[in-house]
Amino acid sequence: MARLTLWGRLSSCNVQKVLWVLEELELPYERIDAGGDFGGLDEPAYRAMNPHGTVPTLRDGEQVVWDSDAIIRYLAASYGKGRLWPEDPGERAVADQWLAWVNSTLYRDWIDLFWMLVRTPPEQQDAAGIEARRSRTAARLAVLDRRLAESAFVSGDALGLADIAAGMTLYRWFEMPIERPELAHVEAWYRTLRERAAYVNAVCRPFEDLKGKLGY
Ligand SMILES: N[C@@H](CCC(=O)N[C@@H](CS)C(=O)NCC(=O)O)C(=O)O
C-alpha cells in the first residue's frame, strides 16, 4: 500500500498542483476520487480529516494535511529538499514570495475568469465582468513575464513551488477562448513546462466536464 494517499478529482486545479508535485518527485501514491460528481466530502470520515470538506486532502502515514499550498509545501519539505525546496533561507524566501503572490493575486483573477467564462452557463455570463478578469489576469502575467526575463524559473534557477502554483494556471489560460497578449518569456517557460511529463499528466487536462457547472 502506498504511504501517501491523495483525495481529489483530477479536474480540480488545486488537486492538479499536488499531483504535479507528487509526480515531479516520483513519489508512490494512491489517489481517491472525491469532490465534484464523486461527492464524499460531507462524509464524517472525510470531514474528520478536512473540516472544510474541500479537495485536495493528503494523508502521509499519521499526518493529514488539507489545503493545496500547505500540502505542496509539506511534500517539498519532506521529500523535495534540494529539488523543489531550497535549503538556503534567502533562496527559499524568493520562491516563497512568488508563491504567496500567485495565491493572493494571479490565482484570484485567473480563477474568477475561469468561473465566469467556463463554469458559468453562456446565458448567465457577464461579458464586462469576464473582460475585467481577463485583462487583470493578463496584467498579472505581464509581471510574471518580467520575472521570467531575468530568471529561468519563477522560483529561481530551478523549478520550485512558485512554478508549480503559477504553471498550474497556464494550461487553462492558453486553452480558454480569449484574447491573450504576447508574453514571450511566459510562453517560453510554458513550453519548457510542457516538456515535463509530470506537468502534462497532472495539469494539461481538457476541462469540458466543467463547462456550465456552477454546482461545485
Ligand atoms: N484553498 C483550498 C481550496 C480548496 C477548494 O476550494 N477546492 C475545491 C476544488 S478546486 C473544492 O473542494 N470544491 C468542491 C468539490 O470539488 O466538490 C486549497 O487550495 O486546497
The ligand as an SDF file (V2000), in Angstrom:
LIG
                    3D

 20 19  0  0  0  0  0  0  0  0999 V2000
   -7.6120   26.7990   -0.7010 N   0  0  0  0  0  0  0  0  0  0  0  0
   -8.0720   25.4390   -0.8760 C   0  0  0  0  0  0  0  0  0  0  0  0
   -9.2830   25.4620   -1.8020 C   0  0  0  0  0  0  0  0  0  0  0  0
   -9.9470   24.1060   -1.8410 C   0  0  0  0  0  0  0  0  0  0  0  0
  -11.1370   24.1150   -2.7710 C   0  0  0  0  0  0  0  0  0  0  0  0
  -11.9400   25.0710   -2.7770 O   0  0  0  0  0  0  0  0  0  0  0  0
  -11.2480   23.0450   -3.5510 N   0  0  0  0  0  0  0  0  0  0  0  0
  -12.3430   22.9160   -4.4890 C   0  0  0  0  0  0  0  0  0  0  0  0
  -11.8510   22.2720   -5.7880 C   0  0  0  0  0  0  0  0  0  0  0  0
  -10.5730   23.2390   -6.5810 S   0  0  0  0  0  0  0  0  0  0  0  0
  -13.4040   22.0060   -3.9040 C   0  0  0  0  0  0  0  0  0  0  0  0
  -13.1530   21.2720   -2.9600 O   0  0  0  0  0  0  0  0  0  0  0  0
  -14.5980   22.0550   -4.4880 N   0  0  0  0  0  0  0  0  0  0  0  0
  -15.6740   21.1690   -4.1180 C   0  0  0  0  0  0  0  0  0  0  0  0
  -15.7240   19.9420   -4.9630 C   0  0  0  0  0  0  0  0  0  0  0  0
  -14.8030   19.6730   -5.7490 O   0  0  0  0  0  0  0  0  0  0  0  0
  -16.7270   19.2320   -4.8250 O   0  0  0  0  0  0  0  0  0  0  0  0
   -6.9480   24.5780   -1.4680 C   0  0  0  0  0  0  0  0  0  0  0  0
   -6.0790   25.1390   -2.1340 O   0  0  0  0  0  0  0  0  0  0  0  0
   -6.9240   23.3700   -1.2240 O   0  0  0  0  0  0  0  0  0  0  0  0
  1  2  1  0
  2  3  1  0
  2 18  1  0
  3  4  1  0
  4  5  1  0
  5  6  2  0
  5  7  1  0
  7  8  1  0
  8  9  1  0
  8 11  1  0
  9 10  1  0
 11 12  2  0
 11 13  1  0
 13 14  1  0
 14 15  1  0
 15 16  2  0
 15 17  1  0
 18 19  2  0
 18 20  1  0
M  END
$$$$
